[in-house]
Amino acid sequence: MAADFRMKIIIPINDAAYNQELAELARGAAPPDLDIDVENIGAGNASIESRWDRMTNAPHVVDLAIKAEHQGFNGIFVSDFDYCGVEEAREVVNVPVIGGFRPSVFTAMSLGQRFSIVTVLDSVVDMQRSHIRTFGIEPNFASIVAVDLPVHQLSEKKIVIEKVYECSVNAIETAGADAILLGCTGFMHIAEPVAERLKAKYKMNIPVIDPNKAAVNFLYMLMRTRQWQSRVTYQVPPNFKDAE
């Protein structure tokens, strides 16, 4: 039986190394009536660790988003905490398009009062702080801490888990965080082991949010309820002919 809904996950880097792991993680978090297809961009940079990387890769993300809509996908998740190309794609497709930041933050704010972001490098810290300012959620923001690892070292799971755990403890004890967001979609299979260690240390539940899992399920909700970006805000560019 064919799935009721089709989701395209776009990995916004010119590298297919993470496709299989992300596909398995996303399908494990998805409901049974959801079909997921993962594709990376075929040009641009091999990681997003700066605003320049985000700007360089964004046009290729938009091209894949337009292609995905033409192929009949019901929703698009750009697997990037910093929503590379998401805002631009929202203007030119008529299906919901999301990145990793909004669903993660919405989840954290539904489970606690003050969240901290554990991210990759200092080069992305201010970029991610700007998301907090953009969405006006400073009262709910505790801190942002970098593990000082580039994206391509996130496959070293034992090292990453230890560093994320240490940064999470720092955020809880020095900034008063009551939930932790993983500030990179490359942090796969990290949230649960860190949450287990935090529970063992503090004898209570402290949510650790995987941005990929949060996004897949948030987008599924939008798809099922037939919701997508407002044309009041995301107006179709006058010279773009493909979207209504």
C-alpha positions in Angstrom: 0.0 0.0 0.0 1.3 3.4 -0.9 2.0 5.9 1.9 -0.6 8.6 2.5 2.1 11.4 2.7 5.4 11.9 1.1 8.2 14.0 2.7 11.4 15.2 1.1 14.3 15.8 3.3 17.0 18.0 1.7 20.5 17.9 3.2 21.8 21.3 2.3 25.4 20.3 1.8 27.3 18.9 -1.2 28.1 15.6 0.5 26.0 12.4 0.6 27.9 11.0 3.6 25.0 11.6 6.0 22.1 10.6 3.7 21.7 7.0 4.9 22.0 7.7 8.6 19.5 10.6 8.4 17.1 8.5 6.4 17.2 5.7 9.0 16.8 8.1 11.9 13.9 10.0 10.2 12.1 6.8 9.3 12.5 5.5 12.8 10.8 8.6 14.1 8.1 8.8 11.4 4.5 7.4 11.5 3.8 4.4 9.3 1.8 6.4 6.7 4.7 8.7 5.9 7.2 8.0 3.0 10.5 9.8 3.4 13.1 10.5 0.7 16.5 12.0 1.5 18.6 13.9 -1.0 21.6 16.2 -0.7 22.4 19.2 -2.9 24.8 18.5 -5.7 26.7 21.8 -5.6 27.9 24.3 -3.0 29.9 23.6 0.1 30.3 20.4 2.0 29.2 21.8 5.4 27.4 24.8 6.8 29.5 26.4 9.5 29.0 30.1 8.7 26.6 32.6 7.2 28.8 32.4 4.0 28.2 28.6 3.8 24.5 29.1 4.3 24.3 31.8 1.6 26.4 29.7 -0.9 24.2 26.6 -0.5 20.8 28.2 -0.3 20.1 28.6 -4.0 20.7 24.8 -4.5 18.3 24.1 -1.7 15.6 26.2 -3.4 16.2 24.3 -6.7 15.7 21.0 -4.9 12.6 22.3 -3.1 11.0 23.3 -6.4 11.8 19.9 -7.9 10.4 18.1 -4.9 7.1 19.9 -5.2 6.9 19.0 -8.9 7.5 15.4 -7.9 4.5 15.4 -5.7 6.0 15.6 -2.2 3.6 17.0 0.4 6.3 18.7 2.6 9.9 19.6 2.7 12.3 19.5 5.6 15.7 21.2 5.0 17.9 19.3 7.5 19.8 22.3 8.8 19.3 24.0 12.2 20.0 27.4 10.6 17.3 26.8 7.9 19.6 27.2 4.8 17.3 28.3 1.9 14.1 27.7 3.9 12.8 31.3 3.9 13.5 31.6 0.2 11.9 28.2 -0.7 8.8 29.2 1.2 8.2 32.0 -1.3 8.2 29.7 -4.3 6.6 26.4 -3.4 3.1 25.6 -2.2 3.8 22.9 0.3 5.2 23.4 3.9 8.9 24.0 4.1 10.7 23.9 7.5 14.2 23.8 8.9 15.5 22.5 12.2 15.4 25.6 14.4 11.7 26.3 14.7 10.4 22.8 15.5 13.2 22.3 18.1 12.5 25.6 19.8 8.7 25.1 19.8 9.3 21.6 21.4 11.6 23.0 24.1 9.2 25.8 24.9 6.4 23.4 25.3 8.4 21.2 27.8 10.2 23.9 29.9 10.8 27.6 30.4 14.5 28.2 29.5 16.4 26.3 26.9 20.1 26.2 25.9 21.5 25.4 22.6 24.5 23.1 22.3 26.1 23.7 18.9 29.2 22.8 16.9 31.6 25.7 16.5 32.0 29.3 17.7 31.6 30.4 14.1 27.9 29.6 14.3 27.2 31.0 17.8 26.2 34.5 16.8 24.3 33.3 13.8 22.2 31.1 16.1 21.8 33.9 18.6 20.3 35.9 15.8 17.5 33.3 15.5 16.5 34.0 19.1 16.3 37.7 18.4 14.4 37.2 15.1 11.7 35.2 16.8 11.5 37.4 19.9 12.1 34.5 22.4 14.9 36.0 24.5 13.0 35.4 27.8 13.1 31.6 27.1 16.7 31.5 26.0 19.3 30.5 28.6 22.6 30.2 26.7 24.4 28.7 23.7 27.6 26.6 24.1 29.8 25.1 21.4 31.4 21.7 21.6 34.2 22.9 19.4 33.9 20.2 16.8 33.3 20.7 13.0 30.4 19.0 11.4 32.6 16.3 9.8 33.7 15.1 13.2 30.2 14.5 14.5 30.4 10.9 13.4 32.7 10.2 16.3 29.8 9.4 18.6 31.6 8.7 21.9 33.5 12.0 21.7 30.4 13.9 20.7 28.2 12.4 23.4 30.8 13.3 26.1 31.2 16.9 24.8 27.5 17.5 24.4 26.9 16.1 27.9 29.6 18.4 29.4 28.1 21.4 27.6 24.6 20.5 28.8 25.7 20.2 32.4 27.4 23.7 32.0 24.1 25.1 30.6 22.0 23.6 33.3 24.2 24.7 36.2 25.5 28.1 35.1 22.6 29.4 32.9 19.6 27.7 34.4 18.6 25.7 31.3 15.8 23.2 31.8 15.9 21.8 28.2 18.7 21.3 25.7 18.5 21.8 22.0 21.1 20.2 19.8 22.1 23.1 17.5 23.1 21.0 14.4 21.2 18.4 12.5 24.5 16.5 12.3 24.0 15.5 16.0 22.4 12.2 15.1 21.9 9.5 17.7 23.2 11.9 20.4 20.1 13.2 22.2 19.0 10.0 23.9 22.3 9.0 25.4 22.9 12.5 26.6 19.4 12.6 28.1 20.0 9.3 29.9 23.3 10.6 31.4 21.6 13.8 32.6 18.8 11.8 34.2 21.3 9.7 36.0 23.1 12.7 37.3 20.2 14.9 38.3 17.6 12.1 39.1 15.0 13.9 36.9 14.0 14.3 33.3 15.7 17.1 31.4 14.7 17.1 27.7 17.4 16.9 25.0 15.9 17.6 21.6 17.1 16.1 18.4 16.3 18.7 15.7 15.7 16.1 13.0 13.2 14.1 15.0 11.4 17.3 16.1 11.2 18.6 12.5 10.0 15.3 10.9 7.1 15.1 13.3 6.3 18.8 13.2 6.3 18.8 9.4 4.1 15.6 9.4 1.5 17.5 11.6 1.5 20.4 9.0 1.1 18.0 6.2 -1.8 16.1 7.9 -3.6 19.3 8.8 -2.9 20.8 5.3 -1.1 23.8 6.6 1.7 25.7 4.9 3.4 29.1 4.9 1.3 32.2 4.8 1.2 34.1 1.6 0.8 37.3 3.5 4.4 36.9 4.7 5.9 34.7 2.1 4.6 36.3 -1.1 5.5 34.9 -4.4 8.2 37.0 -6.1 6.6 39.0 -9.0 9.1 37.5 -11.6 8.7 33.9 -10.4 6.3 32.0 -12.7 6.2 28.5 -11.1 4.2 29.2 -7.9 0.7 30.4 -7.6 
